[in-house]
C-alpha cells in the first residue's frame, strides 16, 4: 500500500495525475471501466494472482477501446 501512496505522490508532483484523470473520464476510459469487474481485480491484486490480472488485461487490450486507452496512457506517461 505504501508503494501505491508513493506512486500517487510522484504522479501528483509530475503533473501526470491530471492526465490520468482525463483518460479515466474519457469515453474509452468509461467503456473499459464497464468491461472489468472491480471486485475480481481487487481479489486478484490482493492475492497476487498475476495470471488472473494478465487475463483481465488481455481481455481489455483485445478491444478497440482498450487499445486506444493503452496508447493514450503510454503517451500521457512520456
PyMOL Python script that loads the backbone (N, CA, C, O; Angstrom):
from pymol import cmd

cmd.read_pdbstr("""\
ATOM      1  N   UNK A   1       0.823  -1.186   0.000  1.00  0.00           N
ATOM      2  CA  UNK A   1       0.000   0.000   0.000  1.00  0.00           C
ATOM      3  C   UNK A   1       0.869   1.253   0.000  1.00  0.00           C
ATOM      4  O   UNK A   1       0.542   2.250  -0.643  1.00  0.00           O
ATOM      5  N   UNK A   2       1.966   1.188   0.720  1.00  0.00           N
ATOM      6  CA  UNK A   2       2.866   2.331   0.793  1.00  0.00           C
ATOM      7  C   UNK A   2       3.436   2.655  -0.592  1.00  0.00           C
ATOM      8  O   UNK A   2       3.627   3.821  -0.937  1.00  0.00           O
ATOM      9  N   UNK A   3       3.706   1.605  -1.382  1.00  0.00           N
ATOM     10  CA  UNK A   3       4.204   1.824  -2.738  1.00  0.00           C
ATOM     11  C   UNK A   3       3.194   2.599  -3.578  1.00  0.00           C
ATOM     12  O   UNK A   3       3.572   3.478  -4.352  1.00  0.00           O
ATOM     13  N   UNK A   4       1.918   2.277  -3.427  1.00  0.00           N
ATOM     14  CA  UNK A   4       0.880   2.989  -4.183  1.00  0.00           C
ATOM     15  C   UNK A   4       0.783   4.442  -3.745  1.00  0.00           C
ATOM     16  O   UNK A   4       0.561   5.332  -4.566  1.00  0.00           O
ATOM     17  N   UNK A   5       0.949   4.678  -2.450  1.00  0.00           N
ATOM     18  CA  UNK A   5       0.920   6.058  -1.958  1.00  0.00           C
ATOM     19  C   UNK A   5       2.092   6.852  -2.525  1.00  0.00           C
ATOM     20  O   UNK A   5       1.931   8.004  -2.929  1.00  0.00           O
ATOM     21  N   UNK A   6       3.265   6.236  -2.554  1.00  0.00           N
ATOM     22  CA  UNK A   6       4.435   6.898  -3.130  1.00  0.00           C
ATOM     23  C   UNK A   6       4.236   7.171  -4.619  1.00  0.00           C
ATOM     24  O   UNK A   6       4.591   8.240  -5.115  1.00  0.00           O
ATOM     25  N   UNK A   7       3.671   6.208  -5.318  1.00  0.00           N
ATOM     26  CA  UNK A   7       3.395   6.388  -6.743  1.00  0.00           C
ATOM     27  C   UNK A   7       2.423   7.547  -6.949  1.00  0.00           C
ATOM     28  O   UNK A   7       2.614   8.373  -7.842  1.00  0.00           O
ATOM     29  N   UNK A   8       1.391   7.606  -6.130  1.00  0.00           N
ATOM     30  CA  UNK A   8       0.425   8.701  -6.227  1.00  0.00           C
ATOM     31  C   UNK A   8       1.073  10.057  -6.018  1.00  0.00           C
ATOM     32  O   UNK A   8       0.775  11.008  -6.741  1.00  0.00           O
ATOM     33  N   UNK A   9       1.949  10.153  -5.044  1.00  0.00           N
ATOM     34  CA  UNK A   9       2.650  11.423  -4.794  1.00  0.00           C
ATOM     35  C   UNK A   9       3.542  11.803  -5.974  1.00  0.00           C
ATOM     36  O   UNK A   9       3.598  12.966  -6.372  1.00  0.00           O
ATOM     37  N   UNK A  10       4.226  10.826  -6.519  1.00  0.00           N
ATOM     38  CA  UNK A  10       5.110  11.124  -7.672  1.00  0.00           C
ATOM     39  C   UNK A  10       4.299  11.567  -8.883  1.00  0.00           C
ATOM     40  O   UNK A  10       4.719  12.466  -9.612  1.00  0.00           O
ATOM     41  N   UNK A  11       3.150  10.952  -9.106  1.00  0.00           N
ATOM     42  CA  UNK A  11       2.289  11.359 -10.219  1.00  0.00           C
ATOM     43  C   UNK A  11       1.771  12.773 -10.017  1.00  0.00           C
ATOM     44  O   UNK A  11       1.729  13.562 -10.961  1.00  0.00           O
ATOM     45  N   UNK A  12       1.380  13.094  -8.800  1.00  0.00           N
ATOM     46  CA  UNK A  12       0.917  14.455  -8.495  1.00  0.00           C
ATOM     47  C   UNK A  12       2.031  15.460  -8.747  1.00  0.00           C
ATOM     48  O   UNK A  12       1.803  16.496  -9.371  1.00  0.00           O
ATOM     49  N   UNK A  13       3.223  15.164  -8.269  1.00  0.00           N
ATOM     50  CA  UNK A  13       4.345  16.086  -8.410  1.00  0.00           C
ATOM     51  C   UNK A  13       4.741  16.290  -9.867  1.00  0.00           C
ATOM     52  O   UNK A  13       5.174  17.377 -10.249  1.00  0.00           O
ATOM     53  N   UNK A  14       4.596  15.257 -10.673  1.00  0.00           N
ATOM     54  CA  UNK A  14       4.977  15.358 -12.080  1.00  0.00           C
ATOM     55  C   UNK A  14       3.889  16.004 -12.931  1.00  0.00           C
ATOM     56  O   UNK A  14       4.129  16.357 -14.085  1.00  0.00           O
ATOM     57  N   UNK A  15       2.695  16.160 -12.364  1.00  0.00           N
ATOM     58  CA  UNK A  15       1.587  16.730 -13.125  1.00  0.00           C
ATOM     59  C   UNK A  15       0.857  15.719 -13.985  1.00  0.00           C
ATOM     60  O   UNK A  15      -0.051  16.084 -14.732  1.00  0.00           O
ATOM     61  N   UNK A  16       1.235  14.458 -13.892  1.00  0.00           N
ATOM     62  CA  UNK A  16       0.618  13.431 -14.738  1.00  0.00           C
ATOM     63  C   UNK A  16      -0.700  12.905 -14.182  1.00  0.00           C
ATOM     64  O   UNK A  16      -1.460  12.255 -14.899  1.00  0.00           O
ATOM     65  N   UNK A  17      -0.971  13.178 -12.924  1.00  0.00           N
ATOM     66  CA  UNK A  17      -2.215  12.671 -12.343  1.00  0.00           C
ATOM     67  C   UNK A  17      -3.434  13.283 -13.031  1.00  0.00           C
ATOM     68  O   UNK A  17      -4.457  12.616 -13.183  1.00  0.00           O
ATOM     69  N   UNK A  18      -3.333  14.540 -13.446  1.00  0.00           N
ATOM     70  CA  UNK A  18      -4.446  15.169 -14.164  1.00  0.00           C
ATOM     71  C   UNK A  18      -4.689  14.484 -15.501  1.00  0.00           C
ATOM     72  O   UNK A  18      -5.835  14.288 -15.907  1.00  0.00           O
ATOM     73  N   UNK A  19      -3.611  14.123 -16.180  1.00  0.00           N
ATOM     74  CA  UNK A  19      -3.748  13.418 -17.459  1.00  0.00           C
ATOM     75  C   UNK A  19      -4.432  12.071 -17.254  1.00  0.00           C
ATOM     76  O   UNK A  19      -5.277  11.668 -18.053  1.00  0.00           O
ATOM     77  N   UNK A  20      -4.062  11.383 -16.185  1.00  0.00           N
ATOM     78  CA  UNK A  20      -4.666  10.087 -15.899  1.00  0.00           C
ATOM     79  C   UNK A  20      -6.152  10.222 -15.578  1.00  0.00           C
ATOM     80  O   UNK A  20      -6.959   9.390 -15.992  1.00  0.00           O
ATOM     81  N   UNK A  21      -6.508  11.264 -14.844  1.00  0.00           N
ATOM     82  CA  UNK A  21      -7.927  11.500 -14.540  1.00  0.00           C
ATOM     83  C   UNK A  21      -8.714  11.775 -15.828  1.00  0.00           C
ATOM     84  O   UNK A  21      -9.838  11.301 -15.990  1.00  0.00           O
ATOM     85  N   UNK A  22      -8.118  12.537 -16.731  1.00  0.00           N
ATOM     86  CA  UNK A  22      -8.785  12.830 -18.001  1.00  0.00           C
ATOM     87  C   UNK A  22      -8.994  11.546 -18.805  1.00  0.00           C
ATOM     88  O   UNK A  22     -10.045  11.351 -19.415  1.00  0.00           O
ATOM     89  N   UNK A  23      -7.987  10.675 -18.801  1.00  0.00           N
ATOM     90  CA  UNK A  23      -8.126   9.405 -19.520  1.00  0.00           C
ATOM     91  C   UNK A  23      -9.219   8.544 -18.886  1.00  0.00           C
ATOM     92  O   UNK A  23     -10.008   7.916 -19.593  1.00  0.00           O
ATOM     93  N   UNK A  24      -9.264   8.516 -17.564  1.00  0.00           N
ATOM     94  CA  UNK A  24     -10.288   7.728 -16.876  1.00  0.00           C
ATOM     95  C   UNK A  24     -11.679   8.258 -17.181  1.00  0.00           C
ATOM     96  O   UNK A  24     -12.632   7.484 -17.268  1.00  0.00           O
ATOM     97  N   UNK A  25     -11.805   9.573 -17.346  1.00  0.00           N
ATOM     98  CA  UNK A  25     -13.096  10.191 -17.622  1.00  0.00           C
ATOM     99  C   UNK A  25     -13.467  10.199 -19.102  1.00  0.00           C
ATOM    100  O   UNK A  25     -14.577  10.590 -19.462  1.00  0.00           O
ATOM    101  N   UNK A  26     -12.542   9.767 -19.959  1.00  0.00           N
ATOM    102  CA  UNK A  26     -12.812   9.751 -21.399  1.00  0.00           C
ATOM    103  C   UNK A  26     -13.810   8.649 -21.741  1.00  0.00           C
ATOM    104  O   UNK A  26     -14.086   7.772 -20.922  1.00  0.00           O
ATOM    105  N   UNK A  27     -14.341   8.702 -22.947  1.00  0.00           N
ATOM    106  CA  UNK A  27     -15.292   7.673 -23.395  1.00  0.00           C
ATOM    107  C   UNK A  27     -14.650   6.289 -23.347  1.00  0.00           C
ATOM    108  O   UNK A  27     -15.282   5.325 -22.915  1.00  0.00           O
ATOM    109  N   UNK A  28     -13.399   6.188 -23.787  1.00  0.00           N
ATOM    110  CA  UNK A  28     -12.708   4.897 -23.753  1.00  0.00           C
ATOM    111  C   UNK A  28     -12.472   4.446 -22.317  1.00  0.00           C
ATOM    112  O   UNK A  28     -12.627   3.265 -22.007  1.00  0.00           O
ATOM    113  N   UNK A  29     -12.101   5.369 -21.445  1.00  0.00           N
ATOM    114  CA  UNK A  29     -11.881   5.032 -20.039  1.00  0.00           C
ATOM    115  C   UNK A  29     -13.150   4.506 -19.390  1.00  0.00           C
ATOM    116  O   UNK A  29     -13.114   3.532 -18.638  1.00  0.00           O
ATOM    117  N   UNK A  30     -14.262   5.149 -19.682  1.00  0.00           N
ATOM    118  CA  UNK A  30     -15.534   4.713 -19.116  1.00  0.00           C
ATOM    119  C   UNK A  30     -15.962   3.363 -19.689  1.00  0.00           C
ATOM    120  O   UNK A  30     -16.516   2.526 -18.977  1.00  0.00           O
ATOM    121  N   UNK A  31     -15.703   3.159 -20.980  1.00  0.00           N
ATOM    122  CA  UNK A  31     -16.051   1.878 -21.608  1.00  0.00           C
ATOM    123  C   UNK A  31     -15.244   0.743 -20.982  1.00  0.00           C
ATOM    124  O   UNK A  31     -15.785  -0.322 -20.684  1.00  0.00           O
ATOM    125  N   UNK A  32     -13.953   0.976 -20.787  1.00  0.00           N
ATOM    126  CA  UNK A  32     -13.105  -0.047 -20.177  1.00  0.00           C
ATOM    127  C   UNK A  32     -13.544  -0.302 -18.745  1.00  0.00           C
ATOM    128  O   UNK A  32     -13.552  -1.447 -18.292  1.00  0.00           O
ATOM    129  N   UNK A  33     -13.902   0.737 -18.042  1.00  0.00           N
ATOM    130  CA  UNK A  33     -14.361   0.592 -16.660  1.00  0.00           C
ATOM    131  C   UNK A  33     -15.586  -0.314 -16.584  1.00  0.00           C
ATOM    132  O   UNK A  33     -15.722  -1.104 -15.650  1.00  0.00           O
ATOM    133  N   UNK A  34     -16.465  -0.201 -17.556  1.00  0.00           N
ATOM    134  CA  UNK A  34     -17.673  -1.045 -17.570  1.00  0.00           C
ATOM    135  C   UNK A  34     -17.341  -2.495 -17.925  1.00  0.00           C
ATOM    136  O   UNK A  34     -18.096  -3.407 -17.587  1.00  0.00           O
ATOM    137  N   UNK A  35     -16.221  -2.705 -18.602  1.00  0.00           N
ATOM    138  CA  UNK A  35     -15.830  -4.057 -19.029  1.00  0.00           C
ATOM    139  C   UNK A  35     -15.273  -4.902 -17.895  1.00  0.00           C
ATOM    140  O   UNK A  35     -15.414  -6.125 -17.905  1.00  0.00           O
ATOM    141  N   UNK A  36     -14.650  -4.268 -16.931  1.00  0.00           N
ATOM    142  CA  UNK A  36     -13.924  -5.022 -15.914  1.00  0.00           C
ATOM    143  C   UNK A  36     -14.721  -5.114 -14.612  1.00  0.00           C
ATOM    144  O   UNK A  36     -15.527  -4.241 -14.289  1.00  0.00           O
ATOM    145  N   UNK A  37     -14.478  -6.167 -13.900  1.00  0.00           N
ATOM    146  CA  UNK A  37     -15.113  -6.408 -12.610  1.00  0.00           C
ATOM    147  C   UNK A  37     -14.135  -5.961 -11.529  1.00  0.00           C
ATOM    148  O   UNK A  37     -13.138  -6.636 -11.271  1.00  0.00           O
ATOM    149  N   UNK A  38     -14.421  -4.822 -10.898  1.00  0.00           N
ATOM    150  CA  UNK A  38     -13.514  -4.240  -9.902  1.00  0.00           C
ATOM    151  C   UNK A  38     -13.250  -5.205  -8.746  1.00  0.00           C
ATOM    152  O   UNK A  38     -12.133  -5.271  -8.233  1.00  0.00           O
ATOM    153  N   UNK A  39     -14.262  -5.939  -8.344  1.00  0.00           N
ATOM    154  CA  UNK A  39     -14.092  -6.894  -7.247  1.00  0.00           C
ATOM    155  C   UNK A  39     -13.116  -8.004  -7.642  1.00  0.00           C
ATOM    156  O   UNK A  39     -12.268  -8.412  -6.848  1.00  0.00           O
ATOM    157  N   UNK A  40     -13.246  -8.476  -8.855  1.00  0.00           N
ATOM    158  CA  UNK A  40     -12.357  -9.529  -9.358  1.00  0.00           C
ATOM    159  C   UNK A  40     -10.911  -9.030  -9.425  1.00  0.00           C
ATOM    160  O   UNK A  40      -9.982  -9.752  -9.063  1.00  0.00           O
ATOM    161  N   UNK A  41     -10.732  -7.801  -9.886  1.00  0.00           N
ATOM    162  CA  UNK A  41      -9.392  -7.214  -9.954  1.00  0.00           C
ATOM    163  C   UNK A  41      -8.825  -7.054  -8.549  1.00  0.00           C
ATOM    164  O   UNK A  41      -7.663  -7.376  -8.304  1.00  0.00           O
ATOM    165  N   UNK A  42      -9.636  -6.563  -7.637  1.00  0.00           N
ATOM    166  CA  UNK A  42      -9.184  -6.374  -6.260  1.00  0.00           C
ATOM    167  C   UNK A  42      -8.747  -7.674  -5.615  1.00  0.00           C
ATOM    168  O   UNK A  42      -7.706  -7.723  -4.959  1.00  0.00           O
ATOM    169  N   UNK A  43      -9.524  -8.717  -5.792  1.00  0.00           N
ATOM    170  CA  UNK A  43      -9.174 -10.020  -5.214  1.00  0.00           C
ATOM    171  C   UNK A  43      -7.874 -10.549  -5.815  1.00  0.00           C
ATOM    172  O   UNK A  43      -7.009 -11.054  -5.100  1.00  0.00           O
ATOM    173  N   UNK A  44      -7.745 -10.427  -7.137  1.00  0.00           N
ATOM    174  CA  UNK A  44      -6.535 -10.915  -7.801  1.00  0.00           C
ATOM    175  C   UNK A  44      -5.314 -10.126  -7.339  1.00  0.00           C
ATOM    176  O   UNK A  44      -4.249 -10.697  -7.108  1.00  0.00           O
ATOM    177  N   UNK A  45      -5.472  -8.827  -7.208  1.00  0.00           N
ATOM    178  CA  UNK A  45      -4.348  -7.987  -6.775  1.00  0.00           C
ATOM    179  C   UNK A  45      -3.954  -8.300  -5.337  1.00  0.00           C
ATOM    180  O   UNK A  45      -2.767  -8.416  -5.029  1.00  0.00           O
ATOM    181  N   UNK A  46      -4.937  -8.438  -4.460  1.00  0.00           N
ATOM    182  CA  UNK A  46      -4.643  -8.727  -3.048  1.00  0.00           C
ATOM    183  C   UNK A  46      -3.973 -10.078  -2.866  1.00  0.00           C
ATOM    184  O   UNK A  46      -3.105 -10.245  -2.009  1.00  0.00           O
ATOM    185  N   UNK A  47      -4.385 -11.032  -3.676  1.00  0.00           N
ATOM    186  CA  UNK A  47      -3.814 -12.376  -3.527  1.00  0.00           C
ATOM    187  C   UNK A  47      -2.541 -12.555  -4.350  1.00  0.00           C
ATOM    188  O   UNK A  47      -1.864 -13.577  -4.237  1.00  0.00           O
ATOM    189  N   UNK A  48      -2.215 -11.560  -5.176  1.00  0.00           N
ATOM    190  CA  UNK A  48      -1.013 -11.661  -6.002  1.00  0.00           C
ATOM    191  C   UNK A  48      -1.180 -12.605  -7.186  1.00  0.00           C
ATOM    192  O   UNK A  48      -0.201 -13.150  -7.697  1.00  0.00           O
ATOM    193  N   UNK A  49      -2.420 -12.795  -7.618  1.00  0.00           N
ATOM    194  CA  UNK A  49      -2.721 -13.710  -8.724  1.00  0.00           C
ATOM    195  C   UNK A  49      -2.417 -13.026 -10.065  1.00  0.00           C
ATOM    196  O   UNK A  49      -3.299 -12.452 -10.705  1.00  0.00           O
ATOM    197  N   UNK A  50      -1.157 -13.107 -10.463  1.00  0.00           N
ATOM    198  CA  UNK A  50      -0.724 -12.432 -11.693  1.00  0.00           C
ATOM    199  C   UNK A  50      -1.388 -13.018 -12.934  1.00  0.00           C
ATOM    200  O   UNK A  50      -1.645 -12.291 -13.894  1.00  0.00           O
ATOM    201  N   UNK A  51      -1.665 -14.304 -12.932  1.00  0.00           N
ATOM    202  CA  UNK A  51      -2.316 -14.931 -14.091  1.00  0.00           C
ATOM    203  C   UNK A  51      -3.706 -14.334 -14.300  1.00  0.00           C
ATOM    204  O   UNK A  51      -4.092 -14.038 -15.431  1.00  0.00           O
ATOM    205  N   UNK A  52      -4.454 -14.157 -13.217  1.00  0.00           N
ATOM    206  CA  UNK A  52      -5.789 -13.572 -13.328  1.00  0.00           C
ATOM    207  C   UNK A  52      -5.701 -12.125 -13.803  1.00  0.00           C
ATOM    208  O   UNK A  52      -6.491 -11.702 -14.648  1.00  0.00           O
ATOM    209  N   UNK A  53      -4.747 -11.365 -13.268  1.00  0.00           N
ATOM    210  CA  UNK A  53      -4.583  -9.971 -13.695  1.00  0.00           C
ATOM    211  C   UNK A  53      -4.192  -9.890 -15.171  1.00  0.00           C
ATOM    212  O   UNK A  53      -4.675  -9.023 -15.900  1.00  0.00           O
ATOM    213  N   UNK A  54      -3.319 -10.795 -15.605  1.00  0.00           N
ATOM    214  CA  UNK A  54      -2.933 -10.815 -17.017  1.00  0.00           C
ATOM    215  C   UNK A  54      -4.113 -11.159 -17.907  1.00  0.00           C
ATOM    216  O   UNK A  54      -4.262 -10.581 -18.984  1.00  0.00           O
ATOM    217  N   UNK A  55      -4.954 -12.092 -17.478  1.00  0.00           N
ATOM    218  CA  UNK A  55      -6.149 -12.443 -18.258  1.00  0.00           C
ATOM    219  C   UNK A  55      -7.089 -11.253 -18.391  1.00  0.00           C
ATOM    220  O   UNK A  55      -7.640 -11.001 -19.463  1.00  0.00           O
ATOM    221  N   UNK A  56      -7.267 -10.527 -17.296  1.00  0.00           N
ATOM    222  CA  UNK A  56      -8.138  -9.343 -17.319  1.00  0.00           C
ATOM    223  C   UNK A  56      -7.561  -8.306 -18.280  1.00  0.00           C
ATOM    224  O   UNK A  56      -8.280  -7.762 -19.119  1.00  0.00           O
ATOM    225  N   UNK A  57      -6.268  -8.035 -18.156  1.00  0.00           N
ATOM    226  CA  UNK A  57      -5.620  -7.058 -19.028  1.00  0.00           C
ATOM    227  C   UNK A  57      -5.678  -7.494 -20.487  1.00  0.00           C
ATOM    228  O   UNK A  57      -5.930  -6.676 -21.373  1.00  0.00           O
ATOM    229  N   UNK A  58      -5.449  -8.766 -20.737  1.00  0.00           N
ATOM    230  CA  UNK A  58      -5.514  -9.292 -22.103  1.00  0.00           C
ATOM    231  C   UNK A  58      -6.903  -9.068 -22.693  1.00  0.00           C
ATOM    232  O   UNK A  58      -7.041  -8.699 -23.860  1.00  0.00           O
ATOM    233  N   UNK A  59      -7.929  -9.295 -21.875  1.00  0.00           N
ATOM    234  CA  UNK A  59      -9.301  -9.087 -22.338  1.00  0.00           C
ATOM    235  C   UNK A  59      -9.569  -7.632 -22.681  1.00  0.00           C
ATOM    236  O   UNK A  59     -10.201  -7.335 -23.694  1.00  0.00           O
ATOM    237  N   UNK A  60      -9.091  -6.727 -21.841  1.00  0.00           N
ATOM    238  CA  UNK A  60      -9.280  -5.290 -22.096  1.00  0.00           C
ATOM    239  C   UNK A  60      -8.539  -4.871 -23.357  1.00  0.00           C
ATOM    240  O   UNK A  60      -9.081  -4.150 -24.195  1.00  0.00           O
ATOM    241  N   UNK A  61      -7.301  -5.325 -23.486  1.00  0.00           N
ATOM    242  CA  UNK A  61      -6.490  -4.918 -24.635  1.00  0.00           C
ATOM    243  C   UNK A  61      -6.930  -5.559 -25.946  1.00  0.00           C
ATOM    244  O   UNK A  61      -6.445  -5.179 -27.012  1.00  0.00           O
ATOM    245  N   UNK A  62      -7.832  -6.515 -25.881  1.00  0.00           N
ATOM    246  CA  UNK A  62      -8.345  -7.121 -27.113  1.00  0.00           C
ATOM    247  C   UNK A  62      -9.477  -6.292 -27.713  1.00  0.00           C
ATOM    248  O   UNK A  62      -9.958  -6.594 -28.805  1.00  0.00           O
ATOM    249  N   UNK A  63      -9.903  -5.250 -27.002  1.00  0.00           N
ATOM    250  CA  UNK A  63     -10.981  -4.390 -27.504  1.00  0.00           C
ATOM    251  C   UNK A  63     -10.384  -3.114 -28.105  1.00  0.00           C
ATOM    252  O   UNK A  63      -9.269  -2.715 -27.767  1.00  0.00           O
ATOM    253  N   UNK A  64     -11.131  -2.497 -28.980  1.00  0.00           N
ATOM    254  CA  UNK A  64     -10.680  -1.239 -29.585  1.00  0.00           C
ATOM    255  C   UNK A  64     -10.527  -0.149 -28.524  1.00  0.00           C
ATOM    256  O   UNK A  64      -9.564   0.617 -28.547  1.00  0.00           O
ATOM    257  N   UNK A  65     -11.481  -0.084 -27.598  1.00  0.00           N
ATOM    258  CA  UNK A  65     -11.408   0.924 -26.543  1.00  0.00           C
ATOM    259  C   UNK A  65     -10.172   0.723 -25.678  1.00  0.00           C
ATOM    260  O   UNK A  65      -9.486   1.682 -25.324  1.00  0.00           O
ATOM    261  N   UNK A  66      -9.897  -0.517 -25.346  1.00  0.00           N
ATOM    262  CA  UNK A  66      -8.732  -0.838 -24.534  1.00  0.00           C
ATOM    263  C   UNK A  66      -7.427  -0.495 -25.231  1.00  0.00           C
ATOM    264  O   UNK A  66      -6.491   0.007 -24.609  1.00  0.00           O
ATOM    265  N   UNK A  67      -7.374  -0.769 -26.528  1.00  0.00           N
ATOM    266  CA  UNK A  67      -6.169  -0.442 -27.306  1.00  0.00           C
ATOM    267  C   UNK A  67      -5.938   1.065 -27.348  1.00  0.00           C
ATOM    268  O   UNK A  67      -4.817   1.538 -27.158  1.00  0.00           O
ATOM    269  N   UNK A  68      -7.020   1.819 -27.601  1.00  0.00           N
ATOM    270  CA  UNK A  68      -6.879   3.279 -27.644  1.00  0.00           C
ATOM    271  C   UNK A  68      -6.489   3.832 -26.279  1.00  0.00           C
ATOM    272  O   UNK A  68      -5.632   4.711 -26.183  1.00  0.00           O
ATOM    273  N   UNK A  69      -7.112   3.323 -25.233  1.00  0.00           N
ATOM    274  CA  UNK A  69      -6.801   3.791 -23.889  1.00  0.00           C
ATOM    275  C   UNK A  69      -5.342   3.487 -23.540  1.00  0.00           C
ATOM    276  O   UNK A  69      -4.660   4.332 -22.961  1.00  0.00           O
ATOM    277  N   UNK A  70      -4.866   2.310 -23.879  1.00  0.00           N
ATOM    278  CA  UNK A  70      -3.477   1.939 -23.603  1.00  0.00           C
ATOM    279  C   UNK A  70      -2.523   2.857 -24.362  1.00  0.00           C
ATOM    280  O   UNK A  70      -1.503   3.273 -23.812  1.00  0.00           O
ATOM    281  N   UNK A  71      -2.833   3.172 -25.595  1.00  0.00           N
ATOM    282  CA  UNK A  71      -1.982   4.058 -26.392  1.00  0.00           C
ATOM    283  C   UNK A  71      -1.964   5.463 -25.797  1.00  0.00           C
ATOM    284  O   UNK A  71      -0.911   6.093 -25.703  1.00  0.00           O
ATOM    285  N   UNK A  72      -3.129   5.943 -25.400  1.00  0.00           N
ATOM    286  CA  UNK A  72      -3.204   7.271 -24.790  1.00  0.00           C
ATOM    287  C   UNK A  72      -2.503   7.298 -23.435  1.00  0.00           C
ATOM    288  O   UNK A  72      -1.897   8.305 -23.069  1.00  0.00           O
ATOM    289  N   UNK A  73      -2.582   6.222 -22.704  1.00  0.00           N
ATOM    290  CA  UNK A  73      -1.880   6.124 -21.420  1.00  0.00           C
ATOM    291  C   UNK A  73      -0.363   6.159 -21.639  1.00  0.00           C
ATOM    292  O   UNK A  73       0.367   6.824 -20.904  1.00  0.00           O
ATOM    293  N   UNK A  74       0.083   5.451 -22.632  1.00  0.00           N
ATOM    294  CA  UNK A  74       1.506   5.434 -22.968  1.00  0.00           C
ATOM    295  C   UNK A  74       1.987   6.859 -23.299  1.00  0.00           C
ATOM    296  O   UNK A  74       3.043   7.286 -22.833  1.00  0.00           O
ATOM    297  N   UNK A  75       1.220   7.569 -24.088  1.00  0.00           N
ATOM    298  CA  UNK A  75       1.581   8.951 -24.436  1.00  0.00           C
ATOM    299  C   UNK A  75       1.564   9.863 -23.216  1.00  0.00           C
ATOM    300  O   UNK A  75       2.435  10.720 -23.069  1.00  0.00           O
ATOM    301  N   UNK A  76       0.585   9.685 -22.347  1.00  0.00           N
ATOM    302  CA  UNK A  76       0.458  10.532 -21.156  1.00  0.00           C
ATOM    303  C   UNK A  76       1.628  10.333 -20.194  1.00  0.00           C
ATOM    304  O   UNK A  76       1.994  11.260 -19.471  1.00  0.00           O
ATOM    305  N   UNK A  77       2.205   9.165 -20.175  1.00  0.00           N
ATOM    306  CA  UNK A  77       3.283   8.865 -19.227  1.00  0.00           C
ATOM    307  C   UNK A  77       4.664   9.241 -19.749  1.00  0.00           C
ATOM    308  O   UNK A  77       5.647   9.127 -19.017  1.00  0.00           O
ATOM    309  N   UNK A  78       4.756   9.680 -20.985  1.00  0.00           N
ATOM    310  CA  UNK A  78       6.051  10.072 -21.546  1.00  0.00           C
ATOM    311  C   UNK A  78       6.465  11.439 -21.060  1.00  0.00           C
ATOM    312  O   UNK A  78       7.531  11.929 -21.432  1.00  0.00           O
TER     313      UNK A  78
END
""", "prot")
cmd.dss("prot")
cmd.show_as("cartoon", "prot")
cmd.util.cbc("prot")
cmd.orient("prot")
